[in-house]
């Protein structure tokens, strides 16, 4: 078993942005992602009622180059307009070619 380095990018945003964010990932050839519901409270606000919509947590394992491209896109198109968080972590994976 060989462990190799990759980046785990995480985007937490309103579910209304889900399709747009997926399109952005695909525009830089990200091969896969996972989406789950995200609950919590931050500096912007908390969702107090269900009619406000939900937050999603979109995660993807990618190469460092793709991670930087995603960060550039999100920074330029979304961060000034929408309450959201994006961050990355260094991780180790098996079968890195699946995430390049």
C-alpha positions as CSV (number, residue, x, y, z in Angstrom):
1,X,0.0,0.0,0.0
2,X,1.4,3.4,-1.0
3,X,0.0,6.6,0.4
4,X,0.3,9.7,-1.7
5,X,-0.5,13.4,-1.0
6,X,-3.6,15.1,-2.2
7,X,-5.8,18.1,-1.1
8,X,-9.2,17.8,0.4
9,X,-11.2,21.0,-0.6
10,X,-14.3,21.8,1.4
11,X,-16.9,24.4,0.4
12,X,-19.7,25.3,2.8
13,X,-22.4,27.3,1.1
14,X,-26.1,27.8,0.6
15,X,-27.8,24.9,-1.2
16,X,-29.0,27.3,-3.9
17,X,-25.4,27.5,-5.1
18,X,-25.0,23.7,-5.4
19,X,-25.4,23.3,-9.2
20,X,-23.2,26.3,-9.9
21,X,-20.4,25.1,-7.6
22,X,-20.6,21.6,-9.2
23,X,-20.2,23.3,-12.6
24,X,-17.1,25.2,-11.4
25,X,-15.5,21.9,-10.1
26,X,-16.2,20.2,-13.4
27,X,-14.8,23.2,-15.4
28,X,-11.4,22.3,-13.9
29,X,-11.9,18.6,-14.5
30,X,-12.5,17.5,-10.9
31,X,-13.5,13.9,-11.2
32,X,-15.8,13.5,-8.2
33,X,-17.3,15.2,-5.1
34,X,-19.4,14.5,-2.1
35,X,-22.3,16.7,-0.9
36,X,-23.9,16.6,2.5
37,X,-26.1,18.9,4.5
38,X,-24.3,21.3,6.8
39,X,-25.7,22.8,10.0
40,X,-24.1,25.4,12.2
41,X,-23.6,29.0,12.9
42,X,-20.9,31.5,11.8
43,X,-20.2,35.2,11.6
44,X,-22.9,35.7,8.9
45,X,-25.9,34.0,10.6
46,X,-27.5,30.8,11.3
47,X,-30.5,29.3,9.5
48,X,-33.3,29.7,11.9
49,X,-36.2,28.3,9.8
50,X,-36.4,25.8,7.0
51,X,-37.8,28.3,4.5
52,X,-34.3,30.0,4.5
53,X,-32.9,26.9,2.8
54,X,-30.1,24.7,4.0
55,X,-26.3,24.8,3.8
56,X,-24.3,22.2,1.9
57,X,-20.8,20.9,2.5
58,X,-19.2,20.0,-0.8
59,X,-16.0,18.1,-0.6
60,X,-13.5,16.8,-3.2
61,X,-10.1,15.1,-3.2
62,X,-7.9,16.8,-5.8
63,X,-4.4,17.6,-6.8
64,X,-2.8,20.7,-5.5
65,X,-3.1,22.4,-8.9
66,X,-6.8,21.7,-9.2
67,X,-7.3,22.9,-5.6
68,X,-5.6,26.2,-6.4
69,X,-7.8,26.6,-9.5
70,X,-11.0,26.0,-7.6
71,X,-9.9,28.5,-4.9
72,X,-9.2,31.1,-7.6
73,X,-12.6,30.6,-9.2
74,X,-14.5,30.7,-5.8
75,X,-12.5,33.8,-4.7
76,X,-13.2,35.7,-7.9
77,X,-16.9,34.8,-8.4
78,X,-18.4,34.0,-5.1
79,X,-16.7,35.1,-1.9
80,X,-17.7,38.8,-2.1
81,X,-21.3,38.0,-3.1
82,X,-22.3,35.0,-0.9
83,X,-21.8,33.8,2.7
84,X,-19.6,30.8,2.3
85,X,-16.5,29.2,3.5
86,X,-13.8,27.4,1.5
87,X,-10.8,25.6,3.0
88,X,-8.3,22.8,2.1
89,X,-6.5,20.2,4.1
90,X,-3.5,18.1,3.2
91,X,-4.5,14.4,3.1
92,X,-2.9,11.1,2.1
93,X,-4.8,8.8,-0.3
94,X,-4.5,5.5,-1.9
95,X,-4.8,5.4,-5.7
96,X,-4.0,9.1,-6.2
97,X,-4.6,8.8,-9.9
98,X,-8.3,8.8,-9.2
99,X,-8.1,12.3,-7.7
100,X,-5.6,14.0,-10.1
